[in-house]
């Protein structure tokens, strides 16, 4: 998703399209914004929360660029 927000790739997880649209709406007032990817190994708590919301096992979802 980070690469998609930075216009570096297309969003391949279609279930996240609504979130992408909402984020794009929220960032319109900003002149410049950069999203950085934080690997799940460096942010275990966020990984657990995101997996709960997606209802997938911890660390078991992978995305292609």
MDTraj code that builds the backbone (N, CA, C; nanometers):
import mdtraj as md
import numpy as np

residues = "UNK UNK UNK UNK UNK UNK UNK UNK UNK UNK UNK UNK UNK UNK UNK UNK UNK UNK UNK UNK UNK UNK UNK UNK UNK UNK UNK UNK UNK UNK UNK UNK UNK UNK UNK UNK UNK UNK UNK UNK UNK UNK UNK UNK UNK UNK UNK UNK UNK UNK UNK UNK UNK UNK UNK UNK UNK UNK UNK UNK UNK UNK UNK UNK UNK".split()
xyz = np.array([
    [0.0819, -0.1185, 0.0000],
    [0.0000, 0.0000, 0.0000],
    [0.0866, 0.1253, 0.0000],
    [0.1981, 0.1218, 0.0708],
    [0.2863, 0.2386, 0.0768],
    [0.3359, 0.2760, -0.0621],
    [0.3796, 0.1778, -0.1394],
    [0.4251, 0.2064, -0.2757],
    [0.3124, 0.2650, -0.3592],
    [0.1923, 0.2161, -0.3396],
    [0.0783, 0.2695, -0.4134],
    [0.0482, 0.4131, -0.3737],
    [0.0575, 0.4431, -0.2454],
    [0.0348, 0.5806, -0.1997],
    [0.1416, 0.6758, -0.2525],
    [0.2619, 0.6247, -0.2713],
    [0.3718, 0.7058, -0.3261],
    [0.3773, 0.6993, -0.4787],
    [0.2733, 0.6431, -0.5413],
    [0.2630, 0.6312, -0.6878],
    [0.3786, 0.5530, -0.7493],
    [0.4267, 0.4506, -0.6783],
    [0.5364, 0.3681, -0.7283],
    [0.4867, 0.2344, -0.7830],
    [0.3651, 0.1944, -0.7495],
    [0.3082, 0.0695, -0.7996],
    [0.1566, 0.0771, -0.7875],
    [0.0901, -0.0200, -0.8466],
    [-0.0556, -0.0297, -0.8364],
    [-0.0932, -0.1099, -0.7133],
    [-0.2059, -0.0773, -0.6562],
    [-0.2573, -0.1517, -0.5417],
    [-0.3103, -0.2858, -0.5915],
    [-0.2534, -0.3945, -0.5417],
    [-0.2928, -0.5275, -0.5892],
    [-0.3914, -0.5970, -0.4957],
    [-0.4125, -0.5424, -0.3774],
    [-0.5073, -0.6010, -0.2835],
    [-0.6352, -0.5184, -0.2932],
    [-0.7284, -0.5657, -0.3740],
    [-0.8475, -0.4857, -0.4039],
    [-0.9331, -0.4564, -0.2816],
    [-0.9228, -0.5372, -0.1785],
    [-1.0011, -0.5119, -0.0573],
    [-0.9544, -0.3860, 0.0159],
    [-0.8370, -0.3342, -0.0201],
    [-0.7850, -0.2129, 0.0432],
    [-0.8163, -0.0866, -0.0368],
    [-0.8873, -0.1002, -0.1481],
    [-0.9155, 0.0142, -0.2350],
    [-0.9891, 0.1257, -0.1609],
    [-1.0859, 0.0906, -0.0790],
    [-1.1608, 0.1911, -0.0026],
    [-1.0706, 0.2711, 0.0900],
    [-0.9769, 0.2018, 0.1551],
    [-0.8824, 0.2704, 0.2431],
    [-0.7926, 0.3643, 0.1632],
    [-0.7491, 0.3198, 0.0454],
    [-0.6639, 0.4012, -0.0400],
    [-0.7366, 0.5302, -0.0781],
    [-0.8615, 0.5171, -0.1159],
    [-0.9402, 0.6345, -0.1542],
    [-0.9567, 0.7302, -0.0371],
    [-0.9818, 0.6781, 0.0822],
    [-0.9980, 0.7624, 0.2018],
    [-0.8678, 0.8342, 0.2354],
    [-0.7568, 0.7633, 0.2278],
    [-0.6269, 0.8244, 0.2560],
    [-0.5990, 0.9354, 0.1559],
    [-0.6223, 0.9103, 0.0285],
    [-0.5998, 1.0124, -0.0743],
    [-0.6858, 1.1357, -0.0476],
    [-0.8084, 1.1149, -0.0024],
    [-0.8978, 1.2264, 0.0319],
    [-0.8406, 1.3072, 0.1489],
    [-0.7917, 1.2377, 0.2506],
    [-0.7410, 1.3047, 0.3707],
    [-0.6107, 1.3816, 0.3468],
    [-0.5301, 1.3392, 0.2487],
    [-0.4002, 1.4041, 0.2281],
    [-0.4063, 1.5205, 0.1293],
    [-0.5218, 1.5453, 0.0681],
    [-0.5295, 1.6523, -0.0317],
    [-0.4884, 1.7902, 0.0197],
    [-0.5095, 1.8263, 0.1462],
    [-0.4670, 1.9594, 0.1907],
    [-0.3147, 1.9785, 0.1995],
    [-0.2379, 1.8707, 0.1953],
    [-0.0935, 1.8796, 0.2125],
    [-0.0233, 1.9004, 0.0785],
    [0.0759, 1.9889, 0.0767],
    [0.1542, 2.0118, -0.0446],
    [0.2431, 1.8919, -0.0753],
    [0.3075, 1.8384, 0.0271],
    [0.3989, 1.7253, 0.0106],
    [0.3746, 1.6259, 0.1229],
    [0.3697, 1.4996, 0.0863],
    [0.3582, 1.3947, 0.1873],
    [0.4281, 1.2704, 0.1330],
    [0.5030, 1.2032, 0.2183],
    [0.5756, 1.0820, 0.1806],
    [0.5406, 0.9736, 0.2817],
    [0.5074, 0.8572, 0.2308],
    [0.4781, 0.7431, 0.3164],
    [0.5984, 0.6506, 0.3158],
    [0.6408, 0.6058, 0.4337],
    [0.7524, 0.5129, 0.4464],
    [0.7020, 0.3781, 0.4941],
    [0.7573, 0.2734, 0.4350],
    [0.7230, 0.1371, 0.4763],
    [0.8042, 0.1014, 0.6003],
    [0.7361, 0.0520, 0.7016],
    [0.8032, 0.0011, 0.8214],
    [0.7776, -0.1490, 0.8231],
    [0.8847, -0.2259, 0.8148],
    [0.8714, -0.3711, 0.8095],
    [0.8096, -0.4246, 0.9373],
    [0.7266, -0.5290, 0.9239],
    [0.6534, -0.5807, 1.0390],
    [0.7464, -0.6273, 1.1501],
    [0.8692, -0.6700, 1.1162],
    [0.9642, -0.7107, 1.2203],
    [1.0031, -0.5918, 1.3087],
    [0.9937, -0.4724, 1.2546],
    [1.0284, -0.3518, 1.3290],
    [0.9076, -0.2907, 1.3994],
    [0.7886, -0.3442, 1.3742],
    [0.6681, -0.2890, 1.4349],
    [0.5664, -0.4012, 1.4558],
    [0.5972, -0.4898, 1.5474],
    [0.5167, -0.6091, 1.5727],
    [0.3752, -0.5725, 1.6163],
    [0.3606, -0.4711, 1.6997],
    [0.2277, -0.4336, 1.7487],
    [0.1353, -0.3925, 1.6340],
    [0.1858, -0.3106, 1.5418],
    [0.1043, -0.2695, 1.4272],
    [0.0712, -0.3882, 1.3381],
    [0.1636, -0.4813, 1.3242],
    [0.1385, -0.6011, 1.2439],
    [0.0234, -0.6811, 1.3030],
    [0.0238, -0.6984, 1.4325],
    [-0.0827, -0.7733, 1.4995],
    [-0.2173, -0.7039, 1.4812],
    [-0.2210, -0.5723, 1.4992],
    [-0.3455, -0.4962, 1.4832],
    [-0.3959, -0.5040, 1.3399],
    [-0.3058, -0.4898, 1.2427],
    [-0.3491, -0.4948, 1.1028],
    [-0.4017, -0.6328, 1.0662],
    [-0.3398, -0.7377, 1.1175],
    [-0.3844, -0.8733, 1.0872],
    [-0.5207, -0.9013, 1.1502],
    [-0.5454, -0.8449, 1.2693],
    [-0.6772, -0.8606, 1.3308],
    [-0.7835, -0.7959, 1.2433],
    [-0.7542, -0.6802, 1.1897],
    [-0.8534, -0.6112, 1.1076],
    [-0.8757, -0.6841, 0.9756],
    [-0.7723, -0.7487, 0.9226],
    [-0.7853, -0.8253, 0.7987],
    [-0.8251, -0.9697, 0.8236],
    [-0.8219, -1.0112, 0.9500],
    [-0.8535, -1.1462, 0.9928],
    [-0.7662, -1.2509, 0.9242],
    [-0.6341, -1.2250, 0.9224],
    [-0.5382, -1.3227, 0.8707],
    [-0.4340, -1.3497, 0.9787],
    [-0.3718, -1.4676, 0.9771],
    [-0.2708, -1.4997, 1.0782],
    [-0.1508, -1.4045, 1.0721],
    [-0.0909, -1.3793, 1.1865],
    [0.0239, -1.2883, 1.1973],
    [0.1347, -1.3270, 1.0994],
    [0.1792, -1.2273, 1.0208],
    [0.2910, -1.2469, 0.9303],
    [0.2627, -1.3369, 0.8117],
    [0.1377, -1.3666, 0.7800],
    [0.1062, -1.4645, 0.6753],
    [0.0455, -1.4035, 0.5492],
    [0.0596, -1.2732, 0.5292],
    [0.0077, -1.2123, 0.4069],
    [0.1222, -1.1423, 0.3364],
    [0.1324, -1.1619, 0.2073],
    [0.2418, -1.1054, 0.1292],
    [0.1854, -1.0353, 0.0071],
    [0.2493, -0.9272, -0.0329],
    [0.2038, -0.8482, -0.1463],
    [0.3115, -0.8485, -0.2544],
    [0.2692, -0.8417, -0.3803],
    [0.3623, -0.8317, -0.4934],
    [0.3672, -0.6890, -0.5398],
    [0.4852, -0.6463, -0.5879],
    [0.4972, -0.5141, -0.6490],
    [0.4664, -0.5238, -0.7957],
])
top = md.Topology()
chain = top.add_chain()
for i, resn in enumerate(residues, 1):
    res = top.add_residue(resn, chain, resSeq=i)
    for name in ("N", "CA", "C"):
        top.add_atom(name, md.element.get_by_symbol(name[0]), res)
traj = md.Trajectory(xyz[None], top)
